[in-house]
Amino acid sequence: MRTPRKPAHVQSITFHGEKMRNIISRCALAGLLATAPAMLAAQQQPQASPAPVTAVMAVLTVKPDANQADRAKVMPDEVTATVKLYLEGKIQQWYAKADGRGVMFILNCSSVAEAKALTDELPLIKGKFASFEFTALTPLTPLRYLMPADGGKKP
């Protein structure tokens, strides 16, 4: 015996309902697959301690209202003090800002406070011709997720 055929409008609703369930199932599966590596890494990796500060980026910006003639008078002392910091190994890298309004240093300091103590002694800062913004730098900690769970140690 043949099963009675459903009317066309019922068949259409059934077809679209199944199609929607397939789409929802695929989206859920895709979401699970996308988050699985992060969930696995979080379960396998012990909670790492915060990364140590290995350097500090210090960005000096000349104040727009600084008197240019007065600033020019302290520049020889500023250059001498900066070169001294470099020769002492305190400045690892230094760059001029492309806009001409200051410089950027990578300082060999383990804290922002240490970097601030060094830069507070510079003539442009003492004379209030410029200011610094500081950013503590650490190793790129997401690289930890590339390491085996045992930290890469061999038995």
C-alpha positions as CSV (number, residue, x, y, z in Angstrom):
1,M,0.0,0.0,0.0
2,R,1.2,3.4,-0.9
3,T,1.5,6.2,1.7
4,P,-0.6,9.1,0.8
5,R,1.3,12.0,-0.7
6,K,1.5,15.2,1.3
7,P,0.1,18.4,-0.2
8,A,2.8,20.6,-2.0
9,H,2.7,23.3,0.7
10,V,3.4,20.8,3.4
11,Q,6.3,19.2,1.3
12,S,7.8,22.7,0.9
13,I,7.7,23.4,4.6
14,T,9.2,20.0,5.4
15,F,12.0,20.5,2.8
16,H,12.9,24.0,4.1
17,G,12.8,22.8,7.7
18,E,15.3,20.0,7.0
19,K,17.5,22.4,5.0
20,M,17.5,24.9,8.0
21,R,18.4,22.1,10.4
22,N,21.3,21.1,8.2
23,I,22.5,24.7,8.0
24,I,22.3,25.1,11.8
25,S,24.1,21.8,12.4
26,R,26.9,22.8,10.0
27,C,27.3,26.2,11.7
28,A,27.4,24.6,15.1
29,L,30.0,22.1,13.9
30,A,32.1,24.9,12.3
31,G,32.0,26.9,15.6
32,L,33.0,23.9,17.6
33,L,35.9,23.2,15.2
34,A,37.0,26.8,15.3
35,T,37.2,27.0,19.1
36,A,38.5,23.5,19.7
37,P,42.3,24.3,19.4
38,A,42.0,27.1,21.9
39,M,40.0,25.0,24.3
40,L,42.5,22.1,23.9
41,A,45.5,24.4,24.5
42,A,43.9,25.9,27.6
43,Q,43.3,22.4,29.0
44,Q,46.7,21.1,28.1
45,Q,48.9,24.1,29.0
46,P,49.3,24.9,32.7
47,Q,48.5,28.5,33.5
48,A,51.7,30.4,32.6
49,S,53.1,33.0,34.9
50,P,53.0,36.5,33.5
51,A,55.8,37.2,31.0
52,P,58.7,39.3,32.4
53,V,59.2,42.8,31.1
54,T,62.3,42.6,29.0
55,A,62.4,46.2,27.6
56,V,60.4,49.4,27.7
57,M,59.4,51.5,24.6
58,A,59.7,55.2,25.4
59,V,58.2,57.6,22.9
60,L,59.3,61.2,23.3
61,T,57.1,63.9,21.8
62,V,58.1,67.5,21.7
63,K,55.4,69.7,23.2
64,P,53.8,71.9,20.5
65,D,54.0,75.0,22.6
66,A,57.7,74.6,23.5
67,N,59.8,77.6,22.6
68,Q,62.0,76.5,19.8
69,A,64.9,78.9,20.6
70,D,65.0,77.7,24.3
71,R,64.8,74.1,23.2
72,A,67.7,74.6,20.8
73,K,69.8,75.8,23.7
74,V,69.4,72.5,25.6
75,M,69.9,70.2,22.5
76,P,73.7,69.8,22.9
77,D,73.2,68.6,26.5
78,E,70.3,66.4,25.3
79,V,72.4,64.7,22.7
80,T,75.3,64.2,25.1
81,A,72.9,62.7,27.8
82,T,71.3,60.4,25.2
83,V,74.6,59.1,23.8
84,K,75.7,58.5,27.3
85,L,72.6,56.3,28.0
86,Y,73.3,54.4,24.7
87,L,77.0,53.8,25.6
88,E,75.9,52.6,29.1
89,G,73.7,50.0,27.3
90,K,70.5,51.6,28.5
91,I,69.2,52.4,25.0
92,Q,69.0,49.3,22.8
93,Q,67.5,51.0,19.8
94,W,66.5,54.5,18.9
95,Y,64.6,56.1,16.1
96,A,63.3,59.5,15.0
97,K,59.6,59.9,14.6
98,A,58.6,60.3,11.0
99,D,56.6,63.5,11.8
100,G,59.8,65.1,13.2
101,R,58.2,65.7,16.6
102,G,60.4,63.4,18.7
103,V,62.1,60.1,19.1
104,M,61.4,56.5,20.2
105,F,63.8,54.5,22.3
106,I,63.7,50.8,23.2
107,L,65.2,50.8,26.7
108,N,66.9,47.9,28.4
109,C,64.8,48.2,31.5
110,S,62.7,45.7,33.4
111,S,59.9,48.2,34.4
112,V,58.3,51.4,33.3
113,A,59.4,53.0,36.6
114,E,63.0,52.2,35.8
115,A,62.6,53.7,32.3
116,K,60.9,56.8,33.7
117,A,63.8,57.3,36.2
118,L,66.3,57.3,33.3
119,T,64.4,59.6,31.0
120,D,63.4,62.1,33.8
121,E,67.1,63.1,33.8
122,L,67.1,64.2,30.2
123,P,67.3,67.9,29.6
124,L,64.3,68.1,27.3
125,I,62.2,66.5,30.1
126,K,63.7,68.6,32.9
127,G,63.0,71.8,30.8
128,K,59.5,70.6,30.1
129,F,60.0,70.8,26.3
130,A,58.8,67.2,25.8
131,S,57.1,64.3,27.4
132,F,57.4,60.5,27.2
133,E,54.8,57.8,26.9
134,F,56.0,54.3,28.1
135,T,55.0,50.8,27.1
136,A,56.4,47.7,28.9
137,L,57.5,45.0,26.4
138,T,57.5,41.3,27.0
139,P,58.3,38.2,25.0
140,L,55.6,37.3,22.5
141,T,53.6,35.0,24.9
142,P,51.2,33.5,22.4
143,L,54.2,31.5,21.1
144,R,53.7,29.3,24.2
145,Y,50.9,27.6,22.4
146,L,53.4,26.3,19.8
147,M,55.3,24.5,22.6
148,P,54.6,20.9,23.7
149,A,52.7,20.6,27.0
150,D,55.9,19.6,28.8
151,G,57.6,22.9,27.7
152,G,59.7,21.1,25.1
153,K,61.9,19.4,27.7
154,K,63.4,16.1,26.7
155,P,63.4,13.2,29.3
